[in-house]
Amino acid sequence: MRASVIQMNQGSDKAANLDQARRLIESAIAADRPDLVTLPETWTNLGGGRDARRAAAEVLPSAGGTGGPAYEMLRGLARAHGITVHGGSIIEDGGEKLFNTTLVFGPDGAEIARYRKIHLFDITAPDGTGYRESALYGAGSDLAVFEVAGIRLGCTICYDVRFPELFQELRRRGAEAILVPSNFTLQTGKDHWEALMRARAIDTQCWILAAASYGAYEERGATRSVYGHSLVVDPWGHVVAKCSDGTGWATARIDPAVTARVRAGMPLDQHREAARAWVAKAAT
């Protein structure tokens, strides 16, 4: 399976963001012929405050229903090109709360997975800037997995990457690759981005596909920046594809033979089960 991670520099203009995403996806398809493309976190909106986020939000349809502009664009691209489109995440209008939500569409345009971000980004950065995702967004509670070309993939979003137990549960559910669409801040990204993605690949023995937003955006009169460096990591922890600065994409071949070889040589799942049994016995 060939997969392309798309790197965007989105802002608060939703129509412009949709146009940028379409152009990048179609360019990646033309150049690299991927089976799967994946977008960054909240690629329909970054910045502009609460009003801009609410304006960008879409009410998601039930199965087979008609959705908003971003929903229909993703579905249309999947169908038109006969590929799987992992829509990073968009802002879902859930009524009282918004949700940071992943949508995945199969080659026939059918929605095959939906995931709401579980871990919300409520932190204070080293420079004192506060981020309070929970002030506007609700948290999800359900995991999501889907298949492309016989490979099982798990869904996460950005801050989820700091919680390895979530990734371990996706591995237990059969994941061979895990997607991490992100808006990593420049401050956290420069120190933690690659280290975290490689760590989750190593401790789950899964491929990590992380499409990220890059560059500056405006938030309530202040300029903020996101780190970018979209990448693909193999199950041994090697970065096998990576975007440079700016917009673009990186493509890698996701080889299940590599996954099988890594897992056979170092059978972490068997060892982990033995450790769990020991802990359970010690607790009694």
C-alpha positions as CSV (number, residue, x, y, z in Angstrom):
1,M,0.0,0.0,0.0
2,R,1.3,3.4,-0.9
3,A,0.3,6.3,1.4
4,S,0.7,10.0,1.1
5,V,0.7,12.4,4.1
6,I,-0.4,15.9,3.1
7,Q,1.1,19.0,4.7
8,M,-1.1,22.1,4.6
9,N,-0.8,25.8,5.7
10,Q,-4.4,26.4,6.4
11,G,-6.0,29.5,8.0
12,S,-9.5,30.7,9.0
13,D,-10.9,30.9,5.4
14,K,-12.6,27.6,4.9
15,A,-13.2,27.9,1.2
16,A,-9.5,28.6,0.6
17,N,-8.6,25.6,2.9
18,L,-10.8,23.3,0.9
19,D,-9.2,24.5,-2.4
20,Q,-5.7,24.0,-1.0
21,A,-6.5,20.5,0.2
22,R,-8.0,19.5,-3.1
23,R,-5.0,20.8,-5.0
24,L,-2.4,19.0,-2.8
25,I,-4.3,15.7,-2.8
26,E,-4.7,15.8,-6.6
27,S,-1.0,16.7,-7.0
28,A,0.0,13.8,-4.8
29,I,-2.3,11.4,-6.7
30,A,-0.9,12.5,-10.0
31,A,2.7,12.2,-8.9
32,D,2.8,9.2,-6.6
33,R,-0.4,7.2,-7.2
34,P,-1.1,6.4,-3.5
35,D,-3.8,4.0,-2.3
36,L,-4.4,6.2,0.7
37,V,-4.1,10.0,1.3
38,T,-4.3,11.6,4.7
39,L,-4.8,15.3,5.7
40,P,-3.8,17.2,8.9
41,E,-5.9,17.9,11.9
42,T,-8.7,20.5,11.5
43,W,-7.6,21.2,8.0
44,T,-10.8,23.1,7.3
45,N,-9.9,25.8,9.9
46,L,-6.9,26.9,11.9
47,G,-7.2,30.2,13.8
48,G,-9.7,33.1,13.8
49,G,-11.2,32.3,17.2
50,R,-14.5,30.7,18.3
51,D,-16.6,32.3,15.6
52,A,-14.4,31.1,12.8
53,R,-14.4,27.6,14.2
54,R,-18.1,27.4,14.6
55,A,-18.6,28.8,11.1
56,A,-16.3,26.1,9.7
57,A,-18.1,23.3,11.6
58,E,-20.3,20.8,9.8
59,V,-23.2,18.6,10.9
60,L,-22.2,15.1,9.9
61,P,-24.8,13.0,8.2
62,S,-25.8,9.5,9.1
63,A,-24.7,6.7,6.8
64,G,-25.4,7.5,3.2
65,G,-26.7,11.0,3.9
66,T,-25.5,14.2,2.3
67,G,-22.9,16.2,4.3
68,G,-21.3,19.7,4.2
69,P,-18.7,21.0,1.8
70,A,-15.7,19.3,3.4
71,Y,-17.5,16.0,3.8
72,E,-18.7,15.9,0.2
73,M,-15.3,17.0,-1.1
74,L,-13.5,14.1,0.7
75,R,-16.1,11.7,-0.5
76,G,-16.0,13.0,-4.0
77,L,-12.2,12.8,-4.2
78,A,-12.2,9.2,-2.9
79,R,-14.8,8.1,-5.5
80,A,-13.3,10.1,-8.4
81,H,-9.8,8.7,-7.9
82,G,-10.7,5.2,-6.6
83,I,-8.6,5.6,-3.4
84,T,-9.1,5.8,0.4
85,V,-9.2,9.3,1.8
86,H,-8.5,9.8,5.4
87,G,-9.7,13.3,6.1
88,G,-7.3,14.2,8.9
89,S,-9.9,15.9,11.1
90,I,-12.6,18.5,10.5
91,I,-14.7,20.4,13.0
92,E,-18.0,18.6,13.7
93,D,-21.0,20.6,14.9
94,G,-22.3,18.5,17.7
95,G,-24.8,21.2,19.0
96,E,-23.7,22.5,22.3
97,K,-20.1,21.3,21.8
98,L,-18.0,20.9,18.7
99,F,-15.9,17.8,18.1
100,N,-12.5,17.3,16.5
101,T,-13.5,14.5,14.1
102,T,-11.8,12.2,11.6
103,L,-13.7,10.9,8.6
104,V,-12.5,8.1,6.3
105,F,-13.9,7.3,2.8
106,G,-13.3,4.2,0.8
107,P,-12.7,4.1,-3.0
108,D,-16.4,3.9,-3.7
109,G,-17.0,7.1,-1.7
110,A,-18.7,5.3,1.2
111,E,-17.8,6.5,4.7
112,I,-15.9,3.6,6.4
113,A,-14.7,5.2,9.7
114,R,-15.4,8.1,12.0
115,Y,-13.4,9.0,15.1
116,R,-13.7,11.8,17.6
117,K,-10.5,13.0,19.3
118,I,-10.4,11.6,22.8
119,H,-7.5,13.5,24.5
120,L,-8.1,17.3,24.4
121,F,-5.2,19.7,24.2
122,D,-5.4,21.6,27.6
123,I,-1.9,22.7,28.2
124,T,0.4,25.6,28.9
125,A,3.3,25.9,26.4
126,P,6.9,26.8,27.6
127,D,6.3,30.4,26.6
128,G,3.2,30.7,28.8
129,T,0.7,30.4,25.9
130,G,-2.4,28.5,27.1
131,Y,-4.4,26.1,24.9
132,R,-7.8,25.0,26.1
133,E,-9.4,22.7,23.5
134,S,-12.0,21.5,26.0
135,A,-13.4,25.1,26.3
136,L,-15.0,24.6,22.8
137,Y,-14.8,20.9,22.0
138,G,-16.2,17.7,23.5
139,A,-14.1,14.5,23.9
140,G,-14.8,11.3,22.0
141,S,-15.0,7.9,23.6
142,D,-14.8,5.3,20.9
143,L,-11.9,3.9,18.9
144,A,-12.0,3.4,15.1
145,V,-10.1,1.1,12.8
146,F,-10.5,0.4,9.1
147,E,-8.7,-1.5,6.3
148,V,-7.0,-0.5,3.1
149,A,-5.5,-3.2,0.8
150,G,-5.7,-5.7,3.5
151,I,-3.8,-3.5,6.0
152,R,-5.6,-2.5,9.2
153,L,-5.3,1.1,10.3
154,G,-6.2,2.8,13.6
155,C,-7.3,6.4,14.1
156,T,-5.9,9.0,16.5
157,I,-5.6,12.8,16.4
158,C,-2.6,14.9,17.5
159,Y,-2.5,15.1,21.4
160,D,-3.6,11.4,21.5
161,V,0.0,10.5,20.6
162,R,1.1,11.3,24.2
163,F,-1.0,8.4,25.6
164,P,0.6,5.1,24.6
165,E,-2.2,3.1,26.1
166,L,-4.5,4.3,23.3
167,F,-2.0,3.1,20.7
168,Q,-1.6,-0.2,22.5
169,E,-5.3,-0.8,22.4
170,L,-5.3,-0.1,18.6
171,R,-2.6,-2.7,18.2
172,R,-4.7,-5.2,20.2
173,R,-7.5,-4.5,17.7
174,G,-5.3,-5.5,14.9
175,A,-3.8,-2.2,13.7
176,E,-0.6,-2.5,11.6
177,A,-0.6,1.3,11.0
178,I,-1.8,4.2,13.0
179,L,-2.7,7.7,11.7
180,V,-1.9,10.8,13.7
181,P,-3.2,14.0,11.9
182,S,-1.8,16.9,13.8
183,N,-1.5,20.6,14.5
184,F,1.6,20.4,16.7
185,T,2.7,23.8,18.1
186,L,6.1,25.0,17.0
187,Q,7.3,24.9,20.6
188,T,6.2,21.4,21.3
189,G,7.0,20.1,17.8
190,K,10.6,21.1,17.7
191,D,11.3,19.1,20.8
192,H,8.7,16.3,20.8
193,W,7.2,15.7,17.4
194,E,9.6,13.2,15.9
195,A,10.5,11.6,19.2
196,L,6.8,10.9,20.0
197,M,6.0,9.5,16.5
198,R,9.0,7.2,16.6
199,A,8.3,6.1,20.1
200,R,4.7,5.1,19.2
201,A,6.0,3.2,16.2
202,I,8.5,1.4,18.3
203,D,6.3,0.4,21.2
204,T,3.4,-0.7,19.0
205,Q,5.5,-2.1,16.1
206,C,3.1,-0.2,13.8
207,W,3.6,2.2,10.9
208,I,2.9,5.8,12.0
209,L,1.4,8.1,9.3
210,A,1.3,11.7,10.6
211,A,0.1,14.5,8.3
212,A,0.6,17.9,9.9
213,S,-0.1,21.6,9.5
214,Y,2.8,23.9,8.9
215,G,3.5,27.6,9.4
216,A,1.9,30.7,10.9
217,Y,-1.8,31.5,11.5
218,E,-3.7,34.2,13.3
219,E,-5.5,33.5,16.6
220,R,-7.4,36.5,18.2
221,G,-5.0,39.1,17.0
222,A,-1.8,37.0,17.8
223,T,0.4,35.1,15.5
224,R,0.9,31.4,16.3
225,S,2.9,28.8,14.4
226,V,2.6,25.0,13.9
227,Y,5.5,22.7,13.3
228,G,4.7,20.7,10.2
229,H,7.3,18.0,9.3
230,S,4.6,15.5,8.2
231,L,6.2,12.0,8.3
232,V,5.9,8.3,8.0
233,V,7.7,6.0,10.5
234,D,8.2,2.3,10.0
235,P,7.6,-0.3,12.8
236,W,11.3,-0.3,13.7
237,G,11.1,3.5,14.3
238,H,12.9,4.7,11.1
239,V,11.5,7.8,9.5
240,V,11.0,6.6,5.9
241,A,9.4,9.7,4.4
242,K,9.2,13.3,5.6
243,C,8.0,16.7,4.4
244,S,10.3,19.8,4.5
245,D,9.1,23.3,5.3
246,G,6.1,24.6,3.4
247,T,3.1,22.8,1.9
248,G,3.4,19.5,0.1
249,W,3.3,15.8,0.7
250,A,5.5,12.8,1.4
251,T,4.7,9.3,0.2
252,A,5.9,5.9,1.5
253,R,5.2,2.2,0.8
254,I,3.5,0.5,3.8
255,D,4.9,-3.0,3.6
256,P,3.2,-5.7,5.8
257,A,6.3,-7.9,5.4
258,V,8.3,-5.3,7.3
259,T,5.7,-5.3,10.1
260,A,5.7,-9.1,10.3
261,R,9.5,-9.2,10.4
262,V,9.8,-6.7,13.2
263,R,7.1,-8.4,15.3
264,A,8.5,-11.8,14.8
265,G,12.0,-10.8,15.8
266,M,10.9,-8.9,18.9
267,P,7.5,-10.4,20.0
268,L,6.5,-7.5,22.2
269,D,2.8,-8.6,22.4
270,Q,3.7,-12.0,23.8
271,H,6.0,-10.4,26.3
272,R,3.4,-7.8,27.2
273,E,0.8,-10.4,27.9
274,A,3.3,-12.2,30.2
275,A,3.9,-9.0,32.0
276,R,0.2,-8.4,32.5
277,A,-0.2,-11.9,33.9
278,W,2.6,-11.3,36.3
279,V,1.1,-7.9,37.5
280,A,-2.3,-9.5,37.9
281,K,-0.8,-12.3,40.0
282,A,1.2,-9.9,42.1
283,A,-1.9,-7.8,42.8
284,T,-3.7,-10.8,44.3
